[in-house]
Structure formats: C-alpha cells, structure tokens
Amino acid sequence: MHLLIVEDDRTIAENLYDYLEARGHQCDYAGSIAAASALLARSVFDAVVLDRNLPDGDGLALARRLRAEGCATPILVLTARDTLEDKLLGFEAGGDDYLVKPFALQELEVRLLALARRNAARAADPVLRYGALEFRAATQALHLDGRPLALPPKPLRLVAELLAQPERVFSRRELELAVWGHEQDSSDNLRSVLHTLRRALGDDAPVQVVNVHGLGYKLVSR
C-alpha cells in the first residue's frame, strides 16, 4: 500500500514508518494538516493514518474537507482520544476506522489492509443498484427512480451496506459496525438511522428496508 502518515509526534511517526516500510508498504509523512494537504494534492494514497492533535488544528478538519471534496481515500483515525463521543466524531467526520493510542503495530497494519481491500472493491464496482435504488460510492449519491435522495452520512452508510447484498438479512451488530465502526449501547441508535432512511424512501417506494423478526433487517423490492 501507499500510505500517508499524518502525525506530529516524531517518535510515533518513525515507528509507524519503519514498521510499515519493513512490511513492504510505501509511506509518506506529514506533521501537519497543511503538509498533508500538499501531499494529497499531488499523490494518490491507498489509505491515510490521521492523528487528531496536530499543530495547525484537529485532524478531523482534514477528514471533513476531503469528504466534502469527494475524496474516498480510506482514513484511519489514530489518536489518544478514547471516549465514545470522540469516536463518534471521528466517524461522522469521514473516518473509516478509529484506533486508540497506545496501539499494536500489527493491528494497525491489519486494519489498513482491510480498509484498502474494501476501497478497492468499491472502486471496481462503484455503483450499487437494486431495483429502482442506486448508490454511487465515489460521490456518495443515492437515487430512487432517478430522483436524488439527500441523506446524512449515517443513513448513507447504512443503505450502502444493505445494497451491497440486497435481500440478505443483516444483523443489528453488522449494521452498527457498518454505520459507526463499533457496536452501540442502545438499539435506539440504529432504529433512528433506519427511520431516517425509511422516511427518505417513502412508504410507497418500490424498495424498502424490512424487519426480519429476531434476525435483523434486509432490503427488498416490491
């Protein structure tokens, strides 16, 4: 993989760089948001390892800007901030994974490989279709019968997961991992996201998300 490490702690950055390069990956390093932005403007990366406490701001500001610009490069947020609120902010800003310091280098590499595989699969088939519903991963655009549906990030992640395997039953845990990256303490969180998606689709839509009692949810065409 070609990786960008955005980290202002030189010791951590050097450890990451040495380990990942020894494992056969190519790494570039940036110690600030500005330096990372310059590298991202001229190079394509398979993933970004992004710290939050940077000299010129919170690394999540960079994640938000990249997503607003349509950049789909996977982002692994690497930070000492370990509260649930911090993790939720990381995913809401556009992070694809969240790893808390201190961490194991082996785990970080495995997570990066998983992100790169997932992104490669989306790039190979960036348009997901089922009946009248269409989702374009590159632009995060959802259409129903050719009509654009405006949805927040969480419902979009949910519908993308369901569209990847329509008519398959997804458990609550699987959907929570797809939307937040970790299980939720309350099932109300997932129900709220499902409600937003169903409301956007409308009661008469030819594609709907249905409950499968005791098992989970699935996308069906009618």
Steps between C-alpha positions, in 0.01 A plus 500: 500500500595862453423663835497853634587534869372828648651516849688776684662269758832415332555185706161354410539604137845340473377177659212486256722585207767242586253220570281556194795548263654177633170329420527609138279808503597843364453784747493877483501716811332828593521671838213743445172546314668739256778253418247217461285712268799569277584130474139400433478758222782339303488130590245219522502297820340168590429624854572784743603453863373819663581640844262754654727726707701672229687833521258676265173349622293188554573232241125446463483834319713343227273193489191718464654703220611192309152350518341831398728500195390148408825329600428134587849408624460288817588684822610329821480744792787431742472693824519488878143633525308194611153611606191381315424859402847534344454177306161609369647834392774313316254297297266793441793702362563232238736260674470136393664356810614622842797367698591626847857556620686306628454241227662192351676556168377164374138599565545831323634326190215248496244778529665693215503191277130446570423862410701476178322178397160652565587813304638297207177300483295820491724649232461189284120531515423850626129488416267286712153438353195314617168557332437872481769581757853603396799605711825642361782449751737751342258791536293359789189565289177303552222496241153346501335473157761751381404749771780606738446429869681727744613301804744562788820287512368229736191405295718505189744254657204286602341487156837432336547198726151369422541562125825301492293184561130570442250252646764373741408530868746722691519472877482806721871456582603491132312818424635679807855413396431629149353828625708581811794258483404343834197363680258740666388492862139558399302359207324837480798645313460258209121537502542877468725463194258246349212741556688775314569266206142370484358851516722605208391198294131558575226251583417428135857451375564185292802423721465479878695399812304235689538340841562127518373411846776389735767513227549852367422702189513461125436695181209375289341600171125499458 
